[in-house]
């Protein structure tokens, strides 16, 4: 369990550094075809369908890589 927490912490730190120093590298994320964004009078509705499918596939591949 501790090994997984260390790996997750390092990945989150790397992602944080990437977003801090190179914010333009992930500008495309959340603006993919299939992501729904509606601007209404009283607020915005954002449903990132395509982005979450990509995240799900990446997590599945990473977990299967470490599992075997």
MDTraj code that builds the backbone (N, CA, C; nanometers):
import mdtraj as md
import numpy as np

residues = "UNK UNK UNK UNK UNK UNK UNK UNK UNK UNK UNK UNK UNK UNK UNK UNK UNK UNK UNK UNK UNK UNK UNK UNK UNK UNK UNK UNK UNK UNK UNK UNK UNK UNK UNK UNK UNK UNK UNK UNK UNK UNK UNK UNK UNK UNK UNK UNK UNK UNK UNK UNK UNK UNK UNK UNK UNK UNK UNK UNK UNK UNK UNK UNK UNK UNK UNK UNK".split()
xyz = np.array([
    [0.0821, -0.1191, 0.0000],
    [0.0000, 0.0000, 0.0000],
    [0.0864, 0.1254, 0.0000],
    [0.1924, 0.1249, 0.0789],
    [0.2774, 0.2440, 0.0859],
    [0.3465, 0.2708, -0.0475],
    [0.3804, 0.1638, -0.1185],
    [0.4442, 0.1800, -0.2496],
    [0.3503, 0.2534, -0.3461],
    [0.2214, 0.2168, -0.3448],
    [0.1244, 0.2809, -0.4319],
    [0.1036, 0.4269, -0.3939],
    [0.1015, 0.4558, -0.2651],
    [0.0846, 0.5946, -0.2222],
    [0.2031, 0.6811, -0.2642],
    [0.3229, 0.6250, -0.2577],
    [0.4419, 0.6985, -0.3020],
    [0.4353, 0.7256, -0.4514],
    [0.3972, 0.6246, -0.5295],
    [0.3879, 0.6408, -0.6749],
    [0.2822, 0.7450, -0.7100],
    [0.1662, 0.7367, -0.6457],
    [0.0596, 0.8335, -0.6727],
    [0.1039, 0.9745, -0.6330],
    [0.1719, 0.9867, -0.5205],
    [0.2221, 1.1172, -0.4773],
    [0.3228, 1.1758, -0.5747],
    [0.4126, 1.0919, -0.6250],
    [0.5110, 1.1400, -0.7227],
    [0.4443, 1.1813, -0.8533],
    [0.3441, 1.1049, -0.8959],
    [0.2729, 1.1407, -1.0188],
    [0.1974, 1.2721, -1.0019],
    [0.1347, 1.2911, -0.8875],
    [0.0639, 1.4168, -0.8627],
    [0.1607, 1.5349, -0.8541],
    [0.2769, 1.5139, -0.7930],
    [0.3773, 1.6203, -0.7859],
    [0.4283, 1.6551, -0.9256],
    [0.4516, 1.5528, -1.0091],
    [0.4976, 1.5772, -1.1461],
    [0.3913, 1.6519, -1.2255],
    [0.2659, 1.6145, -1.2088],
    [0.1574, 1.6841, -1.2779],
    [0.1461, 1.8287, -1.2292],
    [0.1617, 1.8502, -1.1005],
    [0.1585, 1.9855, -1.0455],
    [0.2713, 2.0723, -1.1001],
    [0.3911, 2.0160, -1.1084],
    [0.5040, 2.0907, -1.1657],
    [0.4811, 2.1214, -1.3127],
    [0.4276, 2.0242, -1.3851],
    [0.3982, 2.0449, -1.5268],
    [0.2975, 2.1573, -1.5454],
    [0.1921, 2.1565, -1.4666],
    [0.0901, 2.2611, -1.4783],
    [0.1406, 2.3965, -1.4311],
    [0.2323, 2.3973, -1.3363],
    [0.2846, 2.5247, -1.2859],
    [0.3811, 2.5900, -1.3840],
    [0.4739, 2.5120, -1.4380],
    [0.5773, 2.5690, -1.5234],
    [0.5413, 2.5690, -1.6717],
    [0.4562, 2.4769, -1.7147],
    [0.4168, 2.4671, -1.8554],
    [0.2655, 2.4525, -1.8669],
    [0.1897, 2.5554, -1.8301],
    [0.0440, 2.5406, -1.8271],
    [-0.0185, 2.5183, -1.9649],
    [0.0467, 2.5579, -2.0706],
    [-0.0087, 2.5436, -2.2049],
    [-0.0044, 2.3988, -2.2546],
    [0.0692, 2.3108, -2.1863],
    [0.0795, 2.1720, -2.2335],
    [-0.0513, 2.0952, -2.2193],
    [-0.1367, 2.1352, -2.1287],
    [-0.2639, 2.0650, -2.1098],
    [-0.3845, 2.1537, -2.1392],
    [-0.3673, 2.2568, -2.2208],
    [-0.4798, 2.3434, -2.2566],
    [-0.5860, 2.2700, -2.3372],
    [-0.5470, 2.1694, -2.4109],
    [-0.6404, 2.0947, -2.4945],
    [-0.7338, 2.0084, -2.4110],
    [-0.6901, 1.9708, -2.2903],
    [-0.7695, 1.8802, -2.2085],
    [-0.8931, 1.9518, -2.1553],
    [-1.0081, 1.8929, -2.1752],
    [-1.1339, 1.9534, -2.1350],
    [-1.2016, 2.0280, -2.2471],
    [-1.1336, 2.0394, -2.3605],
    [-1.1909, 2.1085, -2.4758],
    [-1.1986, 2.0139, -2.5955],
    [-1.2077, 1.8860, -2.5687],
    [-1.2112, 1.7859, -2.6737],
    [-1.3517, 1.7748, -2.7331],
    [-1.3619, 1.7248, -2.8572],
    [-1.4949, 1.6987, -2.9117],
    [-1.5644, 1.5936, -2.8251],
    [-1.6846, 1.6185, -2.7873],
    [-1.7572, 1.5276, -2.6999],
    [-1.7684, 1.5792, -2.5582],
    [-1.6862, 1.6773, -2.5222],
    [-1.6999, 1.7434, -2.3925],
    [-1.8099, 1.8484, -2.4050],
    [-1.9052, 1.8449, -2.3146],
    [-2.0211, 1.9328, -2.3228],
    [-2.0011, 2.0515, -2.2287],
    [-2.0160, 2.1717, -2.2834],
    [-2.0048, 2.2948, -2.2042],
    [-2.1190, 2.3871, -2.2444],
    [-2.2087, 2.4110, -2.1506],
    [-2.3224, 2.4995, -2.1758],
    [-2.3145, 2.6185, -2.0819],
    [-2.3248, 2.7378, -2.1379],
    [-2.3289, 2.8594, -2.0578],
    [-2.4755, 2.9004, -2.0430],
    [-2.5202, 2.9039, -1.9194],
    [-2.6577, 2.9410, -1.8896],
    [-2.6602, 3.0764, -1.8188],
    [-2.7793, 3.1296, -1.7978],
    [-2.7930, 3.2587, -1.7305],
    [-2.7451, 3.2539, -1.5859],
    [-2.7725, 3.1451, -1.5172],
    [-2.7402, 3.1363, -1.3746],
    [-2.6132, 3.0551, -1.3466],
    [-2.5407, 3.0135, -1.4489],
    [-2.4164, 2.9394, -1.4274],
    [-2.3793, 2.8574, -1.5495],
    [-2.2734, 2.7833, -1.5366],
    [-2.2252, 2.6993, -1.6454],
    [-2.2431, 2.5522, -1.6100],
    [-2.2646, 2.4720, -1.7132],
    [-2.2710, 2.3271, -1.6977],
    [-2.1592, 2.2685, -1.7830],
    [-2.0757, 2.1863, -1.7216],
    [-1.9622, 2.1285, -1.7916],
    [-1.9611, 1.9782, -1.7668],
    [-1.9688, 1.8986, -1.8741],
    [-1.9675, 1.7532, -1.8641],
    [-1.8553, 1.7015, -1.9543],
    [-1.7390, 1.6645, -1.8968],
    [-1.6226, 1.6237, -1.9764],
    [-1.6248, 1.4746, -2.0128],
    [-1.7142, 1.4353, -2.1026],
    [-1.7309, 1.2939, -2.1368],
    [-1.6043, 1.2373, -2.2019],
    [-1.5568, 1.2981, -2.3083],
    [-1.4402, 1.2472, -2.3804],
    [-1.3146, 1.2518, -2.2945],
    [-1.2975, 1.3581, -2.2191],
    [-1.1792, 1.3692, -2.1327],
    [-1.1766, 1.2583, -2.0279],
    [-1.2920, 1.2252, -1.9710],
    [-1.2969, 1.1203, -1.8688],
    [-1.2768, 0.9813, -1.9289],
    [-1.3179, 0.9621, -2.0538],
    [-1.2902, 0.8343, -2.1213],
    [-1.1400, 0.8179, -2.1393],
    [-1.0710, 0.9246, -2.1791],
    [-0.9256, 0.9186, -2.1958],
    [-0.8580, 0.8911, -2.0618],
    [-0.9010, 0.9583, -1.9553],
    [-0.8448, 0.9342, -1.8212],
    [-0.8668, 0.7891, -1.7800],
    [-0.9859, 0.7357, -1.8051],
    [-1.0173, 0.5983, -1.7685],
    [-0.9281, 0.4992, -1.8428],
    [-0.9068, 0.5225, -1.9699],
    [-0.8201, 0.4337, -2.0485],
    [-0.6766, 0.4406, -1.9977],
    [-0.6270, 0.5605, -1.9695],
    [-0.4903, 0.5745, -1.9187],
    [-0.4720, 0.5057, -1.7840],
    [-0.5678, 0.5229, -1.6936],
    [-0.5575, 0.4583, -1.5627],
    [-0.5625, 0.3067, -1.5770],
    [-0.6482, 0.2552, -1.6657],
    [-0.6566, 0.1109, -1.6882],
    [-0.5254, 0.0561, -1.7414],
    [-0.4660, 0.1249, -1.8377],
    [-0.3379, 0.0795, -1.8938],
    [-0.2280, 0.0820, -1.7884],
    [-0.2218, 0.1885, -1.7094],
    [-0.1189, 0.1993, -1.6060],
    [-0.1361, 0.0916, -1.5001],
    [-0.2590, 0.0701, -1.4539],
    [-0.2815, -0.0331, -1.3516],
    [-0.2521, -0.1733, -1.4039],
    [-0.2881, -0.2003, -1.5301],
    [-0.2570, -0.3317, -1.5870],
    [-0.1068, -0.3508, -1.6062],
    [-0.0355, -0.2415, -1.6346],
    [0.1098, -0.2494, -1.6504],
    [0.1759, -0.2870, -1.5177],
    [0.1320, -0.2257, -1.4079],
    [0.1897, -0.2548, -1.2768],
    [0.1417, -0.3867, -1.2192],
    [0.0257, -0.4330, -1.2630],
    [-0.0312, -0.5570, -1.2110],
    [0.0474, -0.6792, -1.2568],
    [0.1007, -0.6744, -1.3769],
    [0.1707, -0.7923, -1.4318],
    [0.3173, -0.7803, -1.4195],
])
top = md.Topology()
chain = top.add_chain()
for i, resn in enumerate(residues, 1):
    res = top.add_residue(resn, chain, resSeq=i)
    for name in ("N", "CA", "C"):
        top.add_atom(name, md.element.get_by_symbol(name[0]), res)
traj = md.Trajectory(xyz[None], top)
